Amino acid sequence: MPDYPTSDNAFTGKNLKGGSYEATYAGALSFMRRLYSKNLDEIDAVVWGIPFDTATSNRPGTRFGPQGVRRASAILCGDPQYPFGADIFKDLAVIDYGDCTFDYGYLANAPAEMVRQASTIINAESAPYLLTIGGDHFVTYPMLKAHAEKHGPLALVQFDAHQDTWDDGGDHESGSARIDHGTMITRAVKDGLIDVEHSIQIGIRTIADKDYGIEILHALEVEEMSANAIATRILERTHGKKTYLTFDIDCLDPAFAPGTGTPVSGGLSSAKALNILNRLSDLDIVGSDVVEVSPAYDHADITSIAGATIAMYMLGLLARRRG
């Protein structure tokens, strides 16, 4: 009889590194079959879900985003990952930390709980890289807060159809600002979490009243630029600063990401977005997220596959930088 690999690597895996070779359509699902664990010893990177969608302004459902992305990610493990040419987990110890926990009945308490739990991860002795799977785009605000508390104000690279710089309508001294996926960049700027002089948004095709000095590459401009030219603009703008990378899946055109809460026509193709990401190896990314995947509006897992692939690229860039 052949020596079959052990199934359910998410729970039975013996090693933190290396790929899993179980059938794509079977077994317990974690992100790319990484071991589910809360043990942060000797960990290089953590994948963590935030199933939160009560800040959305249109279609809800991104609370199921972490599940959808994990499910879709199974197709990405087992073989060497393209375009990295090797198993990105060969020398990179990555775990799936599960999901953030909070009481949905106490919405006002959720952001602080997200910050607390994220801080526990990134401030562990092993100082792991945190890749967060949302959830609506509000979750980027507590992630920026946790990372800025550790690193100081961060350059922001934001792939998005929306600036998310609408008026947050709140008093920041009293903590009454809106919990809203369209205002969290305003909130982050006011809280000093973002270095606006070294921040950039890519794929924008809506109009907000303010940009707070963040550079914008609008979607029509992006359509006419090469992936290399866009990546060069990003690297020039961030200027070697510590950077937080957030990818709202609605940056992609609805043809490539129908499963999202606020789709806007005229966006990037998945191929172009991945081409840009692949050229960001020199970006000093200290944390990242993929948000706004809403599986209920998806077709044939198109959006979940795109989200999982973008997340894989983020880990691949980390493996490349550390290699």
Buried (B, 14 or more C-beta within 10 A) or exposed (E): EEEEEEBBBBEEBEEBEBBBBBEEEEBBBBBBBBBBBEEBEEBBBBBBBBBBBBBBBEBBBBBBBBBBBBBBBBBBBBEEBEEBEBBBBEEBBBBBBBBBEBEEEEEEEBBEBBBEBBBEBBEBEBBBBBBBBBBBBBBBBBBBBBBBBBBEBBBBBBBBBBBBBBBBEBEEEEEEBBBBBBBBBBBBBBBEBBBBEBBBBBBBBBEBEEBBEBBBBBBEBBBEBEBEBBBEBBBEBBEEBBBBBBBBBBBBBBEBBBBBBBBBEBBBBBEBBBBBBBBBBEBBBBBBBBBBBBBEBBEEBBBBBBBBBBBBBBBBBBBBBEE
